Each structure stands twice: as structure tokens, then as C-alpha cells.
Amino acid sequence: MTTTPFTRPAGTSAESDALRALYADWSDIIATTPDLTTRLFRSVFDEWHQPTREPEDVTYREETVGGVPGIWALPIGADTSKVLLYTHGGGFAVGSASSHRKLAGHVAKALGVTALVLDYRRAPEHPHPAQVEDGVAAFTALVERGIAPADITTIGDSAGGNLAVAIPLALRDQGKPLPGRVIAFSPWLDMENAGETLVSNAATDALVNVQLLEGMIAGVLAGGAIDSKTPLANPLYADLTGLPKLYINAGSLETLADNATRLADKAEAAGVDVTLSVVEGMQHVFPFLAGNAPEADDEIAAIAKWYRG
């Protein structure tokens, strides 16, 4: 096997390579372990927290909210009346509240609020719409305990970024109040693998490729039993009218970059207040570098400014 030497993209920090290196290691494990079980696959992705520095002055508490287990990230001095409802990434199949609690803690601290990272039901054991249902249940429970809907932000990365958009759409369709804001990190929306950057960025994305996505799609769409154009599974087919104020980011090197740009275009066409940030030289869900790389810290600071705007 011939390995192409890695050249750091111009203008990016040395610290930012930690995420690319982790993804490259995972890709090697996946490629060389044909009998990788679901349990071991999930164990690999629970390393996702490694590029993230533990945020200071943040405590954690486990709790089940609306029947959904999760981990609270509680920055000291945070406004407890405001909540980030965080849905983790991992193709709906891997990732967990544990793998994402540090990232959620950084964002919550920067915004001066609390965060609840959900351990929603995962595919393939629980295909769509189980994940959306869990998000709606947790949101509803937060409202029932006195949190104003407008003070809840749905936020997530990759597949969780999909859910951050799908949860308010499901709430809207049910005639329920919506969150005040939506934040999507490198959202994975396209259940058809039709994006241009899936091809054009294939050589620069260290993790996400067609084969990996095909497996994830099969799991969440029950092996094709669920239509890939189902709006709450693939929000690129949803009517986004009435969606709350929306912040989307992505890395320029990732294969899912045009999921972010297509979502932004569709949201803008629907009259949504949308902000798009595509950061040069960055990999999938680059905010995982929080506390360790300036690109992630600058992005989170920009989100905090947007949140308060």
C-alpha cells in the first residue's frame, strides 16, 4: 500500500492536525478490520473527544429527560434557564453523549448557558424516526419543566446536525412551539450520496467517504425500507419555512461540505435567517478541536456572538 505524505493546508495551525490524524487512524482501522462489530465500531468512535481539551469550570451530570438518557454540561455561572439540546454525530449509529460532552461544554461555556447531550436511540437497532422522536421527547420535557421554547437551541454535528434541523421541523409539523435557534456543525443530510463534494473532496477528507455513508444510510433507513427523500430523515427535501434562526458550519476539506451549503441555500430561499461558515483547511466537525486549536476556538467565539446578536 502506498501512503501519500500529509501536507498541512496553508494557513492552518499545527494543532488542527490532531483531528485529521484521529480520522486517518479510524479510517485505517475500518479498512483493515473486515469483521468490525457494531460494539467495537462504537468503541472506536467514542474516542472522538480526544482532540478536545477538557473545558475548565464545567461540571457534568447524568440525567434522563423525557425518557432519553443524557449528560448535562453545566458551566459555572451559566444561565440555567437557557439550554443547548445537543444531538451527537456518528451516522445515527455511533458516537455518544460521552464522546461529545467536552465539545458541548465548550460551546455552552462560550454562550453562557447549559447543554444537554442526548444518548438518543441509535441505528441499526432503532432506524428513523427513533432519533427524531427522542429529540422531540427531550425538548418537550424541557418545556414541561419550565424552560421557554425560545430559550432552547437545538444543536448537533454530522448526523446530529441533521437532527438539530429535523427536531424543530417535527415540532412544527406537530403544532408545537419551536426552539429559538438551531446550530448545525458539518450537518449530514444527504441520504442519497448525491453531493458534489463527496467526489471533489474525496482526497482531502480523512474520514467520510461513500462506503462509510452507505453503511450508515442502510442502518438509519432500515436497509432501504424508508425512502431516502423522507423530509425528517433528509432535510434537504423538507419545507424549511418557519425554521428558527440557523447557524451552519463546515470544513472546506470535508466531503459533506455541500450538505452545509445546500442547506444554507434552501433555508435562505425559505426566508430563514441563516449564517453559513465554511472554514478553510478544516476537516469534518472541526469544532472538536475546541481548547486546542485556534480555528475551533475562533469558530465557537463567532457562534457566541451570533447567539447573542
DAZI-V744967 format. One record per residue. N is the residue number from 1. SS is DSSP state (2 for helix, 1 for strand, 0 for the rest). OMEGA is omega in whole degrees, 0 to 359 (999 if undefined). Layout:
n:N ss:SS omega:OMEGA
n:N ss:SS omega:OMEGA
This chain:
n:1 ss:0 omega:179
n:2 ss:0 omega:180
n:3 ss:0 omega:178
n:4 ss:0 omega:180
n:5 ss:0 omega:180
n:6 ss:0 omega:174
n:7 ss:0 omega:182
n:8 ss:0 omega:179
n:9 ss:0 omega:181
n:10 ss:0 omega:176
n:11 ss:0 omega:179
n:12 ss:0 omega:183
n:13 ss:0 omega:175
n:14 ss:2 omega:182
n:15 ss:2 omega:183
n:16 ss:2 omega:181
n:17 ss:2 omega:182
n:18 ss:2 omega:181
n:19 ss:2 omega:178
n:20 ss:2 omega:181
n:21 ss:2 omega:177
n:22 ss:2 omega:179
n:23 ss:2 omega:179
n:24 ss:2 omega:178
n:25 ss:2 omega:177
n:26 ss:2 omega:181
n:27 ss:2 omega:178
n:28 ss:2 omega:178
n:29 ss:2 omega:181
n:30 ss:2 omega:183
n:31 ss:2 omega:185
n:32 ss:2 omega:181
n:33 ss:0 omega:184
n:34 ss:0 omega:180
n:35 ss:0 omega:181
n:36 ss:0 omega:181
n:37 ss:0 omega:178
n:38 ss:2 omega:181
n:39 ss:2 omega:180
n:40 ss:2 omega:176
n:41 ss:2 omega:179
n:42 ss:2 omega:178
n:43 ss:2 omega:178
n:44 ss:2 omega:184
n:45 ss:2 omega:174
n:46 ss:2 omega:172
n:47 ss:2 omega:187
n:48 ss:2 omega:182
n:49 ss:2 omega:190
n:50 ss:2 omega:179
n:51 ss:2 omega:183
n:52 ss:0 omega:175
n:53 ss:0 omega:176
n:54 ss:0 omega:180
n:55 ss:0 omega:179
n:56 ss:0 omega:176
n:57 ss:0 omega:175
n:58 ss:1 omega:175
n:59 ss:1 omega:184
n:60 ss:1 omega:177
n:61 ss:1 omega:176
n:62 ss:1 omega:178
n:63 ss:1 omega:172
n:64 ss:1 omega:184
n:65 ss:1 omega:182
n:66 ss:0 omega:181
n:67 ss:0 omega:183
n:68 ss:1 omega:177
n:69 ss:1 omega:179
n:70 ss:1 omega:178
n:71 ss:1 omega:173
n:72 ss:1 omega:167
n:73 ss:1 omega:190
n:74 ss:1 omega:177
n:75 ss:1 omega:178
n:76 ss:0 omega:179
n:77 ss:0 omega:182
n:78 ss:0 omega:175
n:79 ss:1 omega:185
n:80 ss:1 omega:176
n:81 ss:1 omega:181
n:82 ss:1 omega:189
n:83 ss:1 omega:166
n:84 ss:1 omega:177
n:85 ss:1 omega:191
n:86 ss:1 omega:174
n:87 ss:1 omega:186
n:88 ss:0 omega:175
n:89 ss:0 omega:180
n:90 ss:0 omega:175
n:91 ss:0 omega:184
n:92 ss:0 omega:188
n:93 ss:0 omega:182
n:94 ss:0 omega:188
n:95 ss:0 omega:184
n:96 ss:0 omega:174
n:97 ss:2 omega:180
n:98 ss:2 omega:182
n:99 ss:2 omega:187
n:100 ss:2 omega:187
n:101 ss:2 omega:181
n:102 ss:2 omega:177
n:103 ss:2 omega:178
n:104 ss:2 omega:178
n:105 ss:2 omega:177
n:106 ss:2 omega:182
n:107 ss:2 omega:179
n:108 ss:2 omega:180
n:109 ss:2 omega:181
n:110 ss:2 omega:182
n:111 ss:2 omega:180
n:112 ss:0 omega:183
n:113 ss:1 omega:176
n:114 ss:1 omega:178
n:115 ss:1 omega:174
n:116 ss:1 omega:181
n:117 ss:1 omega:186
n:118 ss:1 omega:166
n:119 ss:0 omega:181
n:120 ss:0 omega:178
n:121 ss:0 omega:186
n:122 ss:0 omega:173
n:123 ss:0 omega:4
n:124 ss:0 omega:180
n:125 ss:0 omega:183
n:126 ss:0 omega:180
n:127 ss:0 omega:174
n:128 ss:0 omega:11
n:129 ss:0 omega:185
n:130 ss:2 omega:183
n:131 ss:2 omega:178
n:132 ss:2 omega:179
n:133 ss:2 omega:179
n:134 ss:2 omega:178
n:135 ss:2 omega:178
n:136 ss:2 omega:180
n:137 ss:2 omega:180
n:138 ss:2 omega:178
n:139 ss:2 omega:181
n:140 ss:2 omega:179
n:141 ss:2 omega:177
n:142 ss:2 omega:179
n:143 ss:2 omega:181
n:144 ss:2 omega:178
n:145 ss:0 omega:170
n:146 ss:0 omega:176
n:147 ss:0 omega:179
n:148 ss:0 omega:180
n:149 ss:2 omega:181
n:150 ss:2 omega:179
n:151 ss:2 omega:174
n:152 ss:1 omega:175
n:153 ss:1 omega:171
n:154 ss:1 omega:186
n:155 ss:1 omega:177
n:156 ss:1 omega:181
n:157 ss:1 omega:177
n:158 ss:0 omega:176
n:159 ss:2 omega:176
n:160 ss:2 omega:173
n:161 ss:2 omega:171
n:162 ss:2 omega:182
n:163 ss:2 omega:179
n:164 ss:2 omega:176
n:165 ss:2 omega:185
n:166 ss:2 omega:181
n:167 ss:2 omega:177
n:168 ss:2 omega:177
n:169 ss:2 omega:177
n:170 ss:2 omega:178
n:171 ss:2 omega:178
n:172 ss:2 omega:182
n:173 ss:2 omega:179
n:174 ss:0 omega:180
n:175 ss:0 omega:181
n:176 ss:0 omega:177
n:177 ss:0 omega:183
n:178 ss:0 omega:172
n:179 ss:0 omega:181
n:180 ss:0 omega:184
n:181 ss:1 omega:176
n:182 ss:1 omega:177
n:183 ss:1 omega:182
n:184 ss:1 omega:175
n:185 ss:1 omega:177
n:186 ss:0 omega:186
n:187 ss:0 omega:173
n:188 ss:0 omega:187
n:189 ss:0 omega:191
n:190 ss:0 omega:180
n:191 ss:0 omega:180
n:192 ss:0 omega:184
n:193 ss:0 omega:185
n:194 ss:0 omega:185
n:195 ss:0 omega:180
n:196 ss:0 omega:183
n:197 ss:2 omega:173
n:198 ss:2 omega:177
n:199 ss:2 omega:187
n:200 ss:2 omega:180
n:201 ss:0 omega:183
n:202 ss:0 omega:183
n:203 ss:0 omega:184
n:204 ss:0 omega:178
n:205 ss:0 omega:185
n:206 ss:0 omega:186
n:207 ss:0 omega:194
n:208 ss:0 omega:179
n:209 ss:0 omega:184
n:210 ss:2 omega:183
n:211 ss:2 omega:178
n:212 ss:2 omega:182
n:213 ss:2 omega:179
n:214 ss:2 omega:178
n:215 ss:2 omega:179
n:216 ss:2 omega:180
n:217 ss:2 omega:180
n:218 ss:2 omega:181
n:219 ss:2 omega:186
n:220 ss:2 omega:180
n:221 ss:0 omega:174
n:222 ss:2 omega:175
n:223 ss:2 omega:179
n:224 ss:2 omega:179
n:225 ss:0 omega:178
n:226 ss:0 omega:182
n:227 ss:0 omega:180
n:228 ss:0 omega:178
n:229 ss:0 omega:178
n:230 ss:0 omega:190
n:231 ss:0 omega:181
n:232 ss:0 omega:172
n:233 ss:0 omega:180
n:234 ss:0 omega:184
n:235 ss:2 omega:174
n:236 ss:2 omega:177
n:237 ss:2 omega:182
n:238 ss:0 omega:168
n:239 ss:0 omega:185
n:240 ss:0 omega:181
n:241 ss:0 omega:178
n:242 ss:0 omega:178
n:243 ss:0 omega:180
n:244 ss:0 omega:174
n:245 ss:1 omega:194
n:246 ss:1 omega:174
n:247 ss:1 omega:181
n:248 ss:1 omega:170
n:249 ss:1 omega:178
n:250 ss:1 omega:172
n:251 ss:1 omega:184
n:252 ss:0 omega:184
n:253 ss:0 omega:189
n:254 ss:0 omega:181
n:255 ss:0 omega:180
n:256 ss:0 omega:183
n:257 ss:2 omega:183
n:258 ss:2 omega:167
n:259 ss:2 omega:179
n:260 ss:2 omega:183
n:261 ss:2 omega:178
n:262 ss:2 omega:177
n:263 ss:2 omega:180
n:264 ss:2 omega:180
n:265 ss:2 omega:181
n:266 ss:2 omega:179
n:267 ss:2 omega:180
n:268 ss:2 omega:179
n:269 ss:2 omega:179
n:270 ss:0 omega:178
n:271 ss:0 omega:179
n:272 ss:0 omega:173
n:273 ss:0 omega:188
n:274 ss:1 omega:174
n:275 ss:1 omega:180
n:276 ss:1 omega:178
n:277 ss:1 omega:175
n:278 ss:1 omega:189
n:279 ss:1 omega:185
n:280 ss:0 omega:173
n:281 ss:0 omega:185
n:282 ss:0 omega:179
n:283 ss:0 omega:180
n:284 ss:0 omega:179
n:285 ss:0 omega:182
n:286 ss:2 omega:174
n:287 ss:2 omega:174
n:288 ss:2 omega:179
n:289 ss:2 omega:183
n:290 ss:0 omega:179
n:291 ss:0 omega:182
n:292 ss:0 omega:182
n:293 ss:0 omega:183
n:294 ss:2 omega:181
n:295 ss:2 omega:179
n:296 ss:2 omega:182
n:297 ss:2 omega:178
n:298 ss:2 omega:180
n:299 ss:2 omega:180
n:300 ss:2 omega:176
n:301 ss:2 omega:177
n:302 ss:2 omega:178
n:303 ss:2 omega:178
n:304 ss:2 omega:178
n:305 ss:2 omega:178
n:306 ss:2 omega:183
n:307 ss:2 omega:183
n:308 ss:2 omega:184
n:309 ss:0 omega:999
